[in-house]
Amino acid sequence: MTHIVQADYLVVGAGAMGMAFADALIDHADAHVALVDRRHAAGGHWLDAYPFARLHQASAFYGVASTLLGDSRVQQHGPEAGLHERADVSEICAYYAHIVTDRMVGSGKVEFFNNCEYVAERQIVSHISGRRFEVPPTCRIVDARYLAPDIPSVTPPHFGVEDGVRVVPVNNLAHIVDAPSQYVIVGSGKTATDACIWLLAHGVDEAAICWVRPRDPWMLNRAVVQPDPAVFLGMAADTMEAAAAATSLEDLFLRLEDAGVMLRIDPSVTPTMAKTPTLAHWELEKLRTIEHVVRLGHIRLVERGRIILNEGSVPIARDALVVHCAASGLRYPPTTPIWGPKEITLQPIRAGFPCFGAALAGYVEATRDDDMEKNRLCPPTPYPNTLASWAKMQVLGTRAAMSFGSEPDIKAWADSVALNPSRVPPEDGRSAQVNDALGRLKTHVPRGLDRLVELI
């Protein structure tokens, strides 16, 4: 027997983007939402994250528009004193549990189908009971899984492993009971840097860490990606100023490094990877103590005492623990119009910051009727991977911000939402530093955008 669910929207995926969209939608429209997720709770990949995971951005930029994650606290102690708080995995999961239960289901506008699978044809099937549910033909389908990340705990390593070799996902680091003589960290991105920092913080000697880094990454200086308009808008102005003067993509990133926007772990290596998570200077200093870095491409096979890579092989300790941090993380499907003929496909709208993009899509869906107009106002932007795709994200994201920012009500809403890193205070409440950043943006954006297009 199939049970009919009377819903105006079926949001598939209760991760960050699905939650942000549903939250903004029910805040601005009289709509009933069916929220479905295959996991047991809301929170998406955070439910499978390694236990020492923490947001790489300020908490204020994450979550849903109606409810601040954390309390916008500026850290007073420790290596990040002066920077805004960053929630850890337990805080994030607790936050989403509160949002789905009290904010959404409690509103009477949302029905949450956890442990359920969307099987297309407007049907939902429970993993637990096998019951089937169906939404009516008038219900809009919202795909919040299009950019769902691949993470190590649920993604097997993409290399062979000889019998007897210990290879574990990064999640298992926190459960090690017999310390090996060597840790081999596999991966180039944020997860790998987190693993290295965690090991060093727990007394592992830097000489006991072998870091297999197929590509070196550019990372954003966390100090300039803060929920302070003067800081963030100043960083945006620095970016456009550097772009306007750049002679190549490599030169652009070197100029951004000189401006304090970008960081690289090894100053002697020019990175080719630009997913650009944030990194603090204290983390950078610790990562630079690890000298055993392997740059021979991706691993093909791990044997006892040796790893074989695309461009050679290196010896490792026979009892080495190989830590898998090499899932792709962000995914890179082609951008597609958010409002399509069959479904709404959530994607970032301004450069990065997916929670803001999904919340913006929810607000626009609630306040506009024509899908063509919605797509004009909110064109999607891709996640970056390479230097060129990072530059493309900047171009598309800036154009999108100009588009949705041209609508007075959207601009007023966006400037009131903590998720929006580029929100601008009211004119009578702006500091001299904010006015200076806005003036510099006005000066450098036209030439900066033109130059980025040329460099791409």
Secondary structure as UniProt FT lines:
FT   STRAND          2..4
FT   STRAND          9..12
FT   HELIX           16..28
FT   STRAND          33..36
FT   HELIX           44..48
FT   TURN            51..52
FT   HELIX           59..61
FT   TURN            65..66
FT   TURN            79..82
FT   HELIX           89..98
FT   HELIX           99..104
FT   HELIX           105..107
FT   STRAND          110..113
FT   TURN            114..115
FT   STRAND          116..118
FT   TURN            121..122
FT   STRAND          123..126
FT   TURN            127..129
FT   STRAND          132..134
FT   TURN            137..138
FT   STRAND          140..143
FT   TURN            146..147
FT   HELIX           152..154
FT   STRAND          160..161
FT   TURN            163..164
FT   STRAND          166..169
FT   HELIX           170..175
FT   STRAND          183..186
FT   HELIX           190..201
FT   TURN            202..203
FT   HELIX           206..208
FT   STRAND          209..212
FT   STRAND          217..221
FT   HELIX           222..224
FT   HELIX           229..245
FT   HELIX           249..258
FT   TURN            259..260
FT   STRAND          262..264
FT   TURN            267..268
FT   STRAND          278..279
FT   HELIX           281..287
FT   TURN            288..289
FT   STRAND          293..294
FT   STRAND          299..303
FT   TURN            304..305
FT   STRAND          306..309
FT   TURN            310..311
FT   STRAND          312..315
FT   TURN            318..319
FT   STRAND          321..324
FT   STRAND          343..345
FT   HELIX           354..367
FT   HELIX           371..377
FT   HELIX           387..405
FT   HELIX           408..414
FT   TURN            415..416
FT   TURN            418..419
FT   TURN            421..422
FT   HELIX           427..429
FT   HELIX           432..455
//
